[in-house]
Amino acid sequence: MNSPVEAYIQSLFRKKNALFEEMERFAKEQHIPIMEPLGIETLCQVLRIQQPRKILEIGTAIGYSALRMADALPDAEIITIEREKGRYDQASDYFSRTPLSGRIRLLNGDALDGEIIEQVRELGPYGAIFIDAAKGQYRKFFDTYTPFLRENGCVYTDNVLFKGLVAETFIEKKQVNNLVRKIRQYNEWLMQHEQFITTIFPVGDGLAVSVKR
């Protein structure tokens, strides 16, 4: 989507509460990746339609998406995993400042660690899973956690278009090229998955919505 259209749509958004605006400023100043405006608005709207009662988020960062989802879904419980201690602490601080935190459980650890996986399993099953962590590990996250998904549940994956680089034919930086290759492989694998029907929405940094058959 082109920038003038994005800017126009964003100009129509309702004003967010002060805490969300503060978190957006902090993320921008500290170069912490959070969902782009159109991406988070789309995710929350689709979740309102789906109405899951329990959501698993892989990749808390500072807690922005978890709080936005909790705000959009007054009856939903959110389990969210963050590996980095600094971001875990920052998310904990933000959570402590809002009553929304009463429906959020924050876990500190690697999402591929056996202990964390067992905790998540015990807290499930989940109506929705939101993957927004290490992009090179997306398929592992998907394979690890979809067994805990309810029938007709949905998996949402952010950053699947990765700044549009997935459509580029030449990428100079080797590290970036390797990551783009992994995201392309994930997208292709996801679109052909026999147990899920997937659509990729070109909003924000690309949002894949996968519905369990």
N, CA, C and O of each residue as an XYZ file, in Angstrom:
852
protein
N       0.850     -1.185      0.000
C       0.000      0.000      0.000
C       0.888      1.238      0.000
O       1.910      1.265      0.686
N       0.507      2.274     -0.770
C       1.375      3.443     -0.847
C       1.193      4.345      0.366
O       0.169      4.304      1.047
N       2.210      5.159      0.619
C       2.241      5.983      1.824
C       1.101      6.990      1.928
O       0.541      7.140      3.014
N       0.721      7.702      0.834
C      -0.403      8.643      0.959
C      -1.695      7.964      1.410
O      -2.446      8.524      2.208
N      -1.953      6.762      0.904
C      -3.162      6.042      1.310
C      -3.058      5.627      2.775
O      -4.019      5.765      3.532
N      -1.889      5.118      3.177
C      -1.682      4.741      4.578
C      -1.885      5.944      5.486
O      -2.554      5.855      6.515
N      -1.293      7.079      5.089
C      -1.409      8.297      5.899
C      -2.867      8.731      6.022
O      -3.309      9.165      7.086
N      -3.606      8.606      4.920
C      -5.021      8.980      4.946
C      -5.796      8.087      5.910
O      -6.574      8.577      6.729
N      -5.583      6.773      5.811
C      -6.304      5.842      6.688
C      -5.959      6.109      8.151
O      -6.834      6.117      9.016
N      -4.657      6.330      8.417
C      -4.236      6.579      9.794
C      -4.827      7.872     10.341
O      -5.062      7.991     11.544
N      -5.066      8.840      9.461
C      -5.655     10.111      9.907
C      -7.089      9.927     10.395
O      -7.621     10.778     11.107
N      -7.712      8.816     10.010
C      -9.092      8.538     10.409
C      -9.191      7.760     11.716
O     -10.273      7.635     12.289
N      -8.047      7.230     12.192
C      -8.066      6.432     13.419
C      -8.534      7.278     14.602
O      -8.258      8.476     14.679
N      -9.235      6.637     15.505
C      -9.589      7.309     16.751
C      -8.333      7.548     17.574
O      -7.357      6.806     17.461
N      -8.362      8.578     18.393
C      -7.216      8.880     19.254
C      -7.035      7.760     20.268
O      -7.994      7.324     20.906
N      -5.803      7.301     20.408
C      -5.502      6.222     21.351
C      -5.344      6.784     22.761
O      -5.166      7.987     22.950
N      -5.412      5.887     23.747
C      -5.223      6.370     25.118
C      -3.764      6.755     25.352
O      -2.883      6.398     24.570
N      -3.526      7.478     26.422
C      -2.214      8.075     26.684
C      -1.119      7.023     26.833
O       0.010      7.243     26.393
N      -1.437      5.884     27.447
C      -0.422      4.850     27.646
C       0.034      4.278     26.310
O       1.232      4.083     26.105
N      -0.889      4.008     25.404
C      -0.511      3.473     24.098
C       0.355      4.472     23.332
O       1.325      4.083     22.682
N       0.012      5.741     23.405
C       0.812      6.765     22.722
C       2.204      6.859     23.326
O       3.187      7.034     22.606
N       2.291      6.744     24.642
C       3.593      6.757     25.315
C       4.440      5.567     24.871
O       5.635      5.714     24.618
N       3.831      4.403     24.777
C       4.555      3.208     24.357
C       5.048      3.344     22.922
O       6.161      2.922     22.607
N       4.241      3.921     22.062
C       4.651      4.136     20.671
C       5.853      5.070     20.595
O       6.789      4.825     19.834
N       5.825      6.144     21.388
C       6.961      7.080     21.404
C       8.216      6.392     21.927
O       9.296      6.545     21.356
N       8.074      5.633     23.016
C       9.220      4.945     23.605
C       9.830      3.956     22.614
O      11.050      3.895     22.459
N       8.981      3.190     21.949
C       9.469      2.207     20.973
C      10.224      2.894     19.839
O      11.257      2.402     19.386
N       9.709      4.022     19.389
C      10.365      4.758     18.307
C      11.709      5.308     18.755
O      12.698      5.208     18.028
N      11.749      5.889     19.950
C      12.992      6.472     20.472
C      14.057      5.410     20.724
O      15.242      5.646     20.488
N      13.634      4.244     21.201
C      14.577      3.180     21.564
C      14.790      2.164     20.437
O      15.487      1.165     20.615
N      14.187      2.428     19.290
C      14.309      1.531     18.119
C      13.875      0.101     18.456
O      14.521     -0.873     18.071
N      12.771      0.011     19.180
C      12.195     -1.289     19.522
C      11.051     -1.567     18.549
O      10.123     -0.764     18.449
N      11.100     -2.680     17.837
C      10.044     -2.957     16.853
C       8.712     -3.312     17.512
O       8.628     -4.257     18.296
N       7.684     -2.548     17.188
C       6.315     -2.899     17.559
C       5.498     -2.886     16.272
O       5.975     -2.412     15.240
N       4.293     -3.394     16.323
C       3.481     -3.445     15.105
C       3.208     -2.049     14.561
O       2.998     -1.099     15.316
N       3.214     -1.947     13.237
C       2.900     -0.679     12.592
C       1.408     -0.387     12.750
O       0.614     -1.309     12.936
N       1.019      0.904     12.677
C      -0.379      1.284     12.960
C      -1.429      0.498     12.186
O      -2.388      0.005     12.781
N      -1.266      0.370     10.863
C      -2.271     -0.360     10.087
C      -2.279     -1.840     10.437
O      -3.324     -2.490     10.403
N      -1.112     -2.366     10.772
C      -1.014     -3.777     11.137
C      -1.759     -4.086     12.420
O      -2.537     -5.039     12.474
N      -1.526     -3.280     13.467
C      -2.171     -3.556     14.753
C      -3.672     -3.300     14.678
O      -4.454     -4.016     15.304
N      -4.082     -2.282     13.917
C      -5.519     -2.018     13.770
C      -6.208     -3.178     13.044
O      -7.315     -3.576     13.407
N      -5.546     -3.712     12.020
C      -6.113     -4.849     11.285
C      -6.182     -6.087     12.170
O      -7.199     -6.780     12.202
N      -5.096     -6.361     12.889
C      -5.076     -7.517     13.789
C      -6.207     -7.431     14.808
O      -6.943     -8.397     15.007
N      -6.343     -6.279     15.447
C      -7.379     -6.132     16.476
C      -8.782     -6.279     15.889
O      -9.667     -6.853     16.524
N      -8.984     -5.760     14.678
C     -10.314     -5.861     14.067
C     -10.657     -7.315     13.720
O     -11.783     -7.761     13.942
N      -9.683     -8.045     13.178
C      -9.928     -9.456     12.852
C     -10.175    -10.261     14.133
O     -11.012    -11.164     14.157
N      -9.442     -9.925     15.189
C      -9.663    -10.602     16.470
C     -11.050    -10.291     17.029
O     -11.678    -11.155     17.641
N     -11.527     -9.076     16.826
C     -12.890     -8.741     17.266
C     -13.916     -9.618     16.547
O     -14.916    -10.033     17.133
N     -13.653     -9.890     15.282
C     -14.552    -10.760     14.513
C     -14.453    -12.202     15.016
O     -15.463    -12.882     15.196
N     -13.217    -12.653     15.239
C     -13.012    -14.041     15.668
C     -13.476    -14.286     17.104
O     -14.061    -15.328     17.399
N     -13.216    -13.329     17.996
C     -13.576    -13.421     19.414
C     -12.962    -14.629     20.132
O     -13.691    -15.404     20.750
N     -11.625    -14.805     20.063
C     -11.005    -15.873     20.844
C     -11.060    -15.538     22.331
O     -10.982    -14.369     22.711
N     -11.192    -16.551     23.162
C     -11.224    -16.326     24.610
C      -9.827    -16.362     25.213
O      -9.593    -15.817     26.291
N      -8.897    -17.011     24.506
C      -7.520    -17.073     25.004
C      -6.566    -16.937     23.828
O      -6.711    -17.614     22.810
N      -5.574    -16.037     23.986
C      -4.611    -15.749     22.917
C      -3.202    -16.015     23.427
O      -2.853    -15.619     24.539
N      -2.397    -16.683     22.616
C      -0.973    -16.851     22.897
C      -0.194    -15.910     21.994
O      -0.352    -15.935     20.773
N       0.650    -15.078     22.599
C       1.522    -14.187     21.828
C       2.970    -14.632     22.007
O       3.445    -14.781     23.133
N       3.663    -14.841     20.903
C       5.079    -15.211     20.943
C       5.876    -13.979     20.535
O       5.924    -13.621     19.358
N       6.501    -13.334     21.514
C       7.249    -12.105     21.279
C       6.527    -10.896     21.851
O       5.804    -10.202     21.137
N       6.725    -10.645     23.145
C       6.040     -9.545     23.830
C       6.611     -8.187     23.471
O       5.872     -7.215     23.314
N       7.947     -8.121     23.339
C       8.678     -6.843     23.248
C       8.319     -6.019     24.489
O       8.520     -6.493     25.607
N       7.793     -4.798     24.323
C       7.468     -3.974     25.496
C       6.005     -4.119     25.916
O       5.541     -3.409     26.807
N       5.281     -5.035     25.278
C       3.910     -5.306     25.689
C       2.839     -4.545     24.934
O       1.666     -4.596     25.302
N       3.229     -3.835     23.875
C       2.275     -2.994     23.141
C       1.150     -3.817     22.512
O      -0.026     -3.513     22.711
N       1.503     -4.848     21.761
C       0.481     -5.651     21.080
C      -0.416     -6.372     22.077
O      -1.626     -6.470     21.875
N       0.177     -6.874     23.146
C      -0.621     -7.576     24.158
C      -1.676     -6.648     24.754
O      -2.830     -7.039     24.927
N      -1.275     -5.421     25.066
C      -2.224     -4.471     25.637
C      -3.275     -4.041     24.622
O      -4.444     -3.871     24.968
N      -2.861     -3.866     23.372
C      -3.831     -3.495     22.340
C      -4.861     -4.611     22.140
O      -6.049     -4.339     21.969
N      -4.405     -5.855     22.160
C      -5.333     -6.983     22.009
C      -6.264     -7.085     23.215
O      -7.460     -7.333     23.062
N      -5.711     -6.892     24.416
C      -6.535     -6.940     25.624
C      -7.580     -5.830     25.613
O      -8.710     -6.027     26.059
N      -7.200     -4.674     25.106
C      -8.122     -3.541     25.017
C      -9.236     -3.812     24.002
O     -10.386     -3.429     24.213
N      -8.881     -4.473     22.904
C      -9.856     -4.755     21.839
C     -10.819     -5.871     22.216
O     -11.952     -5.913     21.735
N     -10.362     -6.781     23.084
C     -11.161     -7.964     23.443
C     -11.353     -8.023     24.956
O     -10.542     -8.632     25.653
N     -12.401     -7.409     25.472
C     -12.589     -7.305     26.925
C     -12.729     -8.635     27.656
O     -12.542     -8.691     28.871
N     -13.055     -9.710     26.933
C     -13.247    -11.008     27.586
C     -12.090    -11.979     27.352
O     -12.141    -13.126     27.796
N     -11.062    -11.526     26.665
C      -9.961    -12.434     26.303
C      -8.843    -12.423     27.340
O      -8.546    -11.400     27.957
N      -8.236    -13.591     27.509
C      -7.030    -13.731     28.328
C      -5.845    -13.884     27.381
O      -5.945    -14.560     26.357
N      -4.726    -13.255     27.725
C      -3.559    -13.278     26.842
C      -2.355    -13.831     27.594
O      -2.010    -13.353     28.674
N      -1.724    -14.840     27.012
C      -0.463    -15.392     27.507
C       0.608    -14.913     26.540
O       0.499    -15.148     25.337
N       1.641    -14.246     27.041
C       2.645    -13.680     26.146
C       4.050    -14.025     26.623
O       4.331    -14.010     27.822
N       4.930    -14.337     25.673
C       6.283    -14.816     25.978
C       7.315    -13.809     25.490
O       7.263    -13.365     24.343
N       8.258    -13.449     26.370
C       9.365    -12.577     25.969
C      10.683    -13.168     26.452
O      10.822    -13.524     27.622
N      11.646    -13.268     25.547
C      12.940    -13.867     25.875
C      13.884    -12.882     26.558
O      14.555    -13.241     27.525
N      13.945    -11.645     26.066
C      14.917    -10.670     26.569
C      14.459    -10.075     27.900
O      13.345     -9.563     28.014
N      15.338    -10.152     28.907
C      14.963     -9.701     30.256
C      14.636     -8.214     30.291
O      13.699     -7.809     30.978
N      15.389     -7.395     29.564
C      15.137     -5.957     29.574
C      13.752     -5.622     29.054
O      13.048     -4.791     29.628
N      13.369     -6.264     27.977
C      12.042     -6.012     27.412
C      10.944     -6.608     28.290
O       9.863     -6.035     28.426
N      11.233     -7.746     28.874
C      10.291     -8.350     29.826
C      10.010     -7.384     30.976
O       8.858     -7.185     31.363
N      11.076     -6.784     31.519
C      10.916     -5.831     32.623
C      10.138     -4.598     32.177
O       9.288     -4.094     32.911
N      10.435     -4.114     30.966
C       9.730     -2.940     30.456
C       8.247     -3.247     30.261
O       7.387     -2.436     30.605
N       7.956     -4.423     29.709
C       6.559     -4.830     29.532
C       5.860     -4.949     30.886
O       4.718     -4.514     31.038
N       6.542     -5.533     31.861
C       5.965     -5.673     33.202
C       5.597     -4.318     33.777
O       4.549     -4.161     34.404
N       6.473     -3.336     33.559
C       6.216     -1.980     34.056
C       4.973     -1.384     33.396
O       4.109     -0.826     34.072
N       4.892     -1.508     32.075
C       3.710     -0.981     31.382
C       2.436     -1.707     31.823
O       1.398     -1.079     32.033
N       2.523     -3.020     31.960
C       1.350     -3.790     32.379
C       0.854     -3.338     33.757
O      -0.350     -3.304     34.014
N       1.802     -2.992     34.642
C       1.433     -2.610     36.009
C       0.658     -1.296     36.061
O       0.082     -0.946     37.091
N       0.648     -0.576     34.945
C       0.018      0.745     34.924
C      -1.398      0.736     34.350
O      -1.990      1.796     34.145
N      -1.936     -0.435     34.094
C      -3.275     -0.504     33.516
C      -4.042     -1.710     34.051
O      -3.448     -2.768     34.262
N      -5.336     -1.572     34.274
C      -6.131     -2.724     34.728
C      -6.232     -3.833     33.688
O      -6.648     -4.946     34.010
N      -5.858     -3.543     32.449
C      -5.860     -4.585     31.413
C      -4.933     -5.738     31.785
O      -5.117     -6.867     31.328
N      -3.934     -5.444     32.621
C      -2.941     -6.461     32.991
C      -3.561     -7.626     33.750
O      -2.955     -8.694     33.848
N      -4.765     -7.431     34.287
C      -5.430     -8.516     34.999
C      -5.764     -9.694     34.108
O      -6.040    -10.790     34.596
N      -5.739     -9.471     32.790
C      -6.038    -10.547     31.832
C      -4.818    -10.924     31.001
O      -4.942    -11.595     29.976
N      -3.637    -10.491     31.447
C      -2.404    -10.789     30.710
C      -1.444    -11.548     31.616
O      -1.207    -11.144     32.755
N      -0.895    -12.644     31.111
C       0.132    -13.391     31.844
C       1.418    -13.350     31.031
O       1.456    -13.803     29.887
N       2.462    -12.805     31.629
C       3.740    -12.597     30.947
C       4.750    -13.647     31.394
O       5.023    -13.799     32.585
N       5.302    -14.371     30.415
C       6.313    -15.393     30.689
C       7.664    -14.926     30.170
O       7.757    -14.385     29.069
N       8.718    -15.136     30.965
C      10.071    -14.755     30.562
C      10.870    -16.007     30.211
O      11.131    -16.848     31.071
N      11.254    -16.123     28.943
C      12.040    -17.267     28.513
C      11.996    -17.432     27.012
O      11.271    -16.723     26.313
N      12.779    -18.375     26.525
C      12.827    -18.674     25.096
C      11.600    -19.500     24.717
O      11.312    -20.520     25.343
N      10.889    -19.057     23.698
C       9.653    -19.742     23.292
C       9.903    -21.161     22.802
O       8.963    -21.948     22.694
N      11.157    -21.503     22.503
C      11.469    -22.861     22.059
C      12.077    -23.712     23.179
O      12.512    -24.840     22.950
N      12.100    -23.153     24.389
C      12.597    -23.884     25.553
C      11.502    -24.819     26.086
O      10.330    -24.447     26.152
N      11.900    -26.011     26.455
C      10.939    -27.017     26.885
C      10.072    -26.596     28.061
O       8.882    -26.908     28.103
N      10.670    -25.885     29.023
C       9.919    -25.443     30.198
C       8.812    -24.466     29.822
O       7.686    -24.563     30.312
N       9.150    -23.521     28.941
C       8.168    -22.536     28.490
C       7.063    -23.231     27.697
O       5.881    -22.942     27.880
N       7.455    -24.142     26.822
C       6.466    -24.866     26.010
C       5.481    -25.607     26.906
O       4.278    -25.605     26.646
N       5.993    -26.244     27.967
C       5.123    -26.985     28.879
C       4.178    -26.045     29.631
O       3.003    -26.362     29.821
N       4.697    -24.885     30.059
C       3.841    -23.898     30.723
C       2.705    -23.457     29.806
O       1.546    -23.374     30.211
N       3.074    -23.177     28.562
C       2.078    -22.720     27.591
C       1.043    -23.813     27.339
O      -0.152    -23.532     27.243
N       1.498    -25.045     27.233
C       0.575    -26.166     27.006
C      -0.436    -26.267     28.145
O      -1.632    -26.438     27.913
N       0.060    -26.160     29.383
C      -0.814    -26.279     30.552
C      -1.840    -25.152     30.622
O      -2.939    -25.339     31.145
N      -1.478    -23.978     30.094
C      -2.378    -22.820     30.137
C      -3.374    -22.806     28.979
O      -4.317    -22.014     28.983
N      -3.172    -23.677     27.987
C      -4.025    -23.705     26.804
C      -5.311    -24.466     27.041
O      -5.623    -24.806     28.182
N      -6.076    -24.745     25.970
C      -5.773    -24.423     24.566
C      -6.107    -22.965     24.233
O      -6.664    -22.234     25.052
N      -5.749    -22.561     23.001
C      -5.853    -21.168     22.578
C      -6.741    -21.028     21.348
O      -6.730    -21.865     20.446
N      -7.500    -19.958     21.343
C      -8.308    -19.664     20.163
C      -7.508    -18.977     19.086
O      -7.844    -19.051     17.904
N      -6.426    -18.295     19.504
C      -5.574    -17.582     18.550
C      -4.134    -17.607     19.026
O      -3.857    -17.581     20.225
N      -3.224    -17.657     18.065
C      -1.790    -17.563     18.331
C      -1.245    -16.426     17.479
O      -1.514    -16.355     16.280
N      -0.478    -15.535     18.104
C       0.116    -14.408     17.390
C       1.630    -14.556     17.427
O       2.236    -14.512     18.498
N       2.245    -14.733     16.255
C       3.694    -14.917     16.149
C       4.339    -13.604     15.732
O       4.078    -13.090     14.644
N       5.188    -13.062     16.614
C       5.844    -11.781     16.340
C       7.208    -11.751     17.021
O       7.564    -10.775     17.681
N       7.963    -12.828     16.851
C       9.279    -12.936     17.482
C      10.338    -13.095     16.385
O      10.194    -12.532     15.300
N      11.398    -13.856     16.663
C      12.504    -14.008     15.707
C      11.997    -14.556     14.376
O      11.475    -15.669     14.316
N      12.150    -13.775     13.318
C      11.565    -14.129     12.015
C      12.142    -15.420     11.441
O      11.443    -16.171     10.760
N      13.409    -15.671     11.718
C      14.030    -16.878     11.200
C      13.517    -18.151     11.854
O      13.791    -19.253     11.379
N      12.765    -17.998     12.952
C      12.245    -19.151     13.696
C      10.736    -19.328     13.522
O      10.128    -20.137     14.222
N      10.131    -18.589     12.608
C       8.666    -18.613     12.484
C       8.098    -20.024     12.321
O       7.119    -20.383     12.975
N       8.708    -20.808     11.461
C       8.154    -22.150     11.235
C       8.259    -23.005     12.498
O       7.344    -23.769     12.807
N       9.364    -22.880     13.226
C       9.507    -23.641     14.471
C       8.439    -23.225     15.478
O       7.845    -24.070     16.149
N       8.200    -21.912     15.580
C       7.147    -21.445     16.485
C       5.794    -22.024     16.074
O       5.028    -22.505     16.909
N       5.521    -21.968     14.783
C       4.242    -22.459     14.257
C       4.072    -23.942     14.572
O       3.036    -24.355     15.094
N       5.080    -24.736     14.256
C       4.996    -26.185     14.474
C       4.907    -26.539     15.959
O       4.220    -27.486     16.343
N       5.614    -25.763     16.788
C       5.643    -26.046     18.225
C       4.314    -25.757     18.898
O       3.875    -26.518     19.761
N       3.673    -24.666     18.511
C       2.513    -24.198     19.272
C       1.149    -24.464     18.645
O       0.140    -24.397     19.347
N       1.084    -24.760     17.366
C      -0.244    -25.021     16.787
C      -0.928    -26.277     17.349
O      -2.154    -26.361     17.272
N      -0.201    -27.257     17.911
C      -0.923    -28.360     18.562
C      -1.782    -27.899     19.747
O      -2.668    -28.630     20.190
N      -1.525    -26.696     20.257
C      -2.288    -26.173     21.394
C      -3.428    -25.256     20.938
O      -4.052    -24.575     21.751
N      -3.688    -25.249     19.633
C      -4.718    -24.382     19.064
C      -6.058    -25.117     19.024
O      -6.114    -26.300     18.689
N      -7.114    -24.422     19.362
C      -8.459    -25.000     19.305
C      -8.882    -25.263     17.864
O      -8.304    -24.711     16.928
N      -9.888    -26.103     17.695
C     -10.476    -26.298     16.369
C     -10.995    -24.953     15.861
O     -11.576    -24.178     16.621
N     -10.786    -24.687     14.596
C     -11.187    -23.424     13.969
C     -10.432    -22.218     14.530
O     -10.849    -21.076     14.340
N      -9.324    -22.476     15.219
C      -8.497    -21.386     15.728
C      -7.716    -20.721     14.604
O      -7.681    -21.210     13.475
N      -7.092    -19.598     14.935
C      -6.336    -18.835     13.931
C      -4.920    -18.560     14.413
O      -4.676    -18.369     15.604
N      -3.996    -18.546     13.464
C      -2.625    -18.129     13.730
C      -2.377    -16.847     12.945
O      -2.643    -16.779     11.745
N      -1.867    -15.836     13.633
C      -1.538    -14.555     13.006
C      -0.027    -14.387     13.045
O       0.588    -14.517     14.104
N       0.572    -14.101     11.898
C       2.023    -13.926     11.828
C       2.339    -12.546     11.283
O       1.883    -12.183     10.199
N       3.126    -11.769     12.038
C       3.487    -10.412     11.612
C       4.792    -10.427     10.816
O       5.551    -11.394     10.860
N       5.033     -9.345     10.096
C       6.296     -9.102      9.369
C       6.550    -10.054      8.209
O       7.704    -10.258      7.832
N       5.510    -10.640      7.636
C       5.734    -11.630      6.579
C       6.102    -10.995      5.231
O       6.490    -11.702      4.300
N       5.983     -9.671      5.124
C       6.434     -8.989      3.898
C       7.754     -8.258      4.127
O       8.391     -7.819      3.170
N       8.165     -8.125      5.372
C       9.479     -7.608      5.782
C       9.917     -6.393      4.957
O      10.875     -6.451      4.186
N       9.186     -5.298      5.145
C       9.497     -4.021      4.485
C       9.470     -4.126      2.959
O      10.100     -3.330      2.262
N       8.745     -5.103      2.456
C       8.647     -5.302      1.014
C       9.815     -6.061      0.416
O       9.845     -6.300     -0.791
N      10.781     -6.443      1.245
C      11.995     -7.091      0.729
C      11.727     -8.486      0.172
O      12.507     -8.980     -0.642
N      10.647     -9.126      0.594
C      10.342    -10.463      0.070
C      10.070    -10.430     -1.432
O      10.159    -11.456     -2.106
N       9.740     -9.254     -1.953
C       9.448     -9.126     -3.388
C      10.648     -8.649     -4.195
O      10.575     -8.551     -5.419
N      11.758     -8.351     -3.511
C      12.952     -7.857     -4.203
C      13.725     -9.015     -4.837
O      13.793    -10.109     -4.278
N      14.301     -8.762     -6.000
C      15.085     -9.803     -6.679
C      16.550     -9.789     -6.249
O      17.242    -10.800     -6.368
N      17.028     -8.634     -5.745
C      18.426     -8.555     -5.311
C      18.504     -7.796     -3.997
O      17.982     -6.689     -3.872
N      19.169     -8.412     -3.009
C      19.397     -7.775     -1.709
C      20.886     -7.854     -1.423
O      21.456     -8.943     -1.360
N      21.507     -6.712     -1.252
C      22.969     -6.651     -1.166
C      23.517     -7.276      0.111
O      24.473     -8.050      0.059
N      22.925     -6.949      1.253
C      23.465     -7.424      2.523
C      23.146     -8.906      2.721
O      21.988     -9.319      2.655
N      24.190     -9.696      2.962
C      24.035    -11.147      3.068
C      23.124    -11.541      4.232
O      22.275    -12.420      4.086
N      23.300    -10.892      5.384
C      22.500    -11.235      6.564
C      21.015    -10.968      6.315
O      20.158    -11.776      6.672
N      20.728     -9.827      5.701
C      19.339     -9.486      5.386
C      18.788    -10.458      4.348
O      17.646    -10.908      4.443
N      19.623    -10.777      3.350
C      19.200    -11.702      2.293
C      18.837    -13.074      2.867
O      17.858    -13.692      2.448
N      19.637    -13.543      3.833
C      19.361    -14.841      4.459
C      18.033    -14.825      5.219
O      17.275    -15.795      5.188
N      17.765    -13.701      5.906
C      16.516    -13.590      6.647
C      15.321    -13.520      5.697
O      14.285    -14.138      5.946
N      15.469    -12.770      4.618
C      14.404    -12.671      3.617
C      14.114    -14.049      3.021
O      12.958    -14.409      2.801
N      15.171    -14.811      2.764
C      14.993    -16.157      2.209
C      14.173    -17.032      3.164
O      13.302    -17.784      2.727
N      14.453    -16.932      4.461
C      13.707    -17.722      5.448
C      12.243    -17.296      5.518
O      11.354    -18.136      5.655
N      11.997    -15.989      5.425
C      10.613    -15.504      5.460
C       9.866    -15.964      4.215
O       8.707    -16.369      4.301
N      10.522    -15.904      3.060
C       9.891    -16.400      1.824
C       9.545    -17.882      1.956
O       8.451    -18.311      1.589
N      10.490    -18.653      2.485
C      10.253    -20.087      2.656
C       9.080    -20.335      3.600
O       8.256    -21.219      3.363
N       9.014    -19.551      4.663
C       7.901    -19.680      5.611
C       6.579    -19.359      4.927
O       5.602    -20.094      5.073
N       6.550    -18.256      4.178
C       5.314    -17.857      3.494
C       4.845    -18.928      2.514
O       3.660    -19.257      2.459
N       5.787    -19.467      1.742
C       5.438    -20.493      0.753
C       4.936    -21.761      1.442
O       3.950    -22.365      1.020
N       5.626    -22.146      2.501
C       5.217    -23.328      3.275
C       3.841    -23.114      3.891
O       2.993    -24.006      3.859
N       3.625    -21.930      4.452
C       2.362    -21.615      5.115
C       1.191    -21.626      4.133
O       0.118    -22.144      4.443
N       1.401    -21.056      2.957
C       0.324    -20.980      1.967
C      -0.072    -22.360      1.436
O      -1.187    -22.547      0.947
N       0.855    -23.328      1.537
C       0.580    -24.681      1.044
C       0.203    -25.658      2.165
O      -0.008    -26.844      1.912
N       0.119    -25.160      3.393
C      -0.135    -26.031      4.552
C      -1.502    -26.709      4.417
O      -2.507    -26.045      4.164
N      -1.530    -28.018      4.586
C      -2.772    -28.771      4.391
C      -3.779    -28.577      5.520
O      -4.972    -28.818      5.336
N      -3.309    -28.145      6.681
C      -4.213    -28.019      7.828
C      -4.675    -26.585      8.082
O      -5.487    -26.342      8.975
N      -4.160    -25.637      7.299
C      -4.517    -24.231      7.502
C      -4.791    -23.553      6.165
O      -4.153    -23.856      5.157
N      -5.750    -22.633      6.172
C      -6.011    -21.782      5.010
C      -5.467    -20.401      5.351
O      -5.877    -19.802      6.346
N      -4.548    -19.891      4.535
C      -3.842    -18.649      4.860
C      -4.075    -17.564      3.824
O      -4.097    -17.820      2.620
N      -4.247    -16.348      4.319
C      -4.258    -15.153      3.482
C      -3.231    -14.181      4.043
O      -3.136    -14.001      5.257
N      -2.466    -13.557      3.160
C      -1.509    -12.531      3.576
C      -2.086    -11.161      3.249
O      -2.412    -10.867      2.099
N      -2.205    -10.333      4.272
C      -2.724     -8.980      4.096
C      -1.560     -7.992      4.001
O      -0.700     -7.976      4.882
N      -1.516     -7.169      2.949
C      -0.420     -6.201      2.791
C      -0.643     -4.951      3.633
O      -0.716     -3.841      3.106
N      -0.749     -5.140      4.938
C      -0.920     -4.027      5.870
C       0.241     -4.031      6.848
O       0.767     -5.091      7.186
N       0.644     -2.850      7.305
C       1.789     -2.780      8.192
C       2.997     -3.397      7.513
O       3.368     -3.004      6.407
N       3.609     -4.367      8.182
C       4.764     -5.058      7.610
C       4.369     -6.419      7.040
O       5.217     -7.287      6.831
N       3.065     -6.593      6.792
C       2.562     -7.857      6.251
C       2.032     -8.739      7.361
O       2.774     -9.112      8.269
N       0.743     -9.079      7.296
C       0.109     -9.903      8.322
C      -0.504    -11.137      7.673
O      -1.398    -11.031      6.833
N      -0.012    -12.317      8.073
C      -0.580    -13.577      7.586
C      -1.637    -14.054      8.568
O      -1.398    -14.103      9.775
N      -2.803    -14.405      8.050
C      -3.890    -14.932      8.877
C      -4.160    -16.361      8.419
O      -4.578    -16.591      7.284
N      -3.918    -17.314      9.309
C      -4.048    -18.740      8.988
C      -5.168    -19.348      9.822
O      -5.099    -19.358     11.051
N      -6.196    -19.854      9.151
C      -7.355    -20.435      9.828
C      -7.228    -21.954      9.801
O      -7.016    -22.554      8.747
N      -7.361    -22.563     10.975
C      -7.259    -24.018     11.066
C      -8.470    -24.660     10.407
O      -9.611    -24.282     10.673
N      -8.205    -25.643      9.538
C      -9.301    -26.317      8.819
C     -10.126    -27.186      9.765
O     -11.087    -27.826      9.336
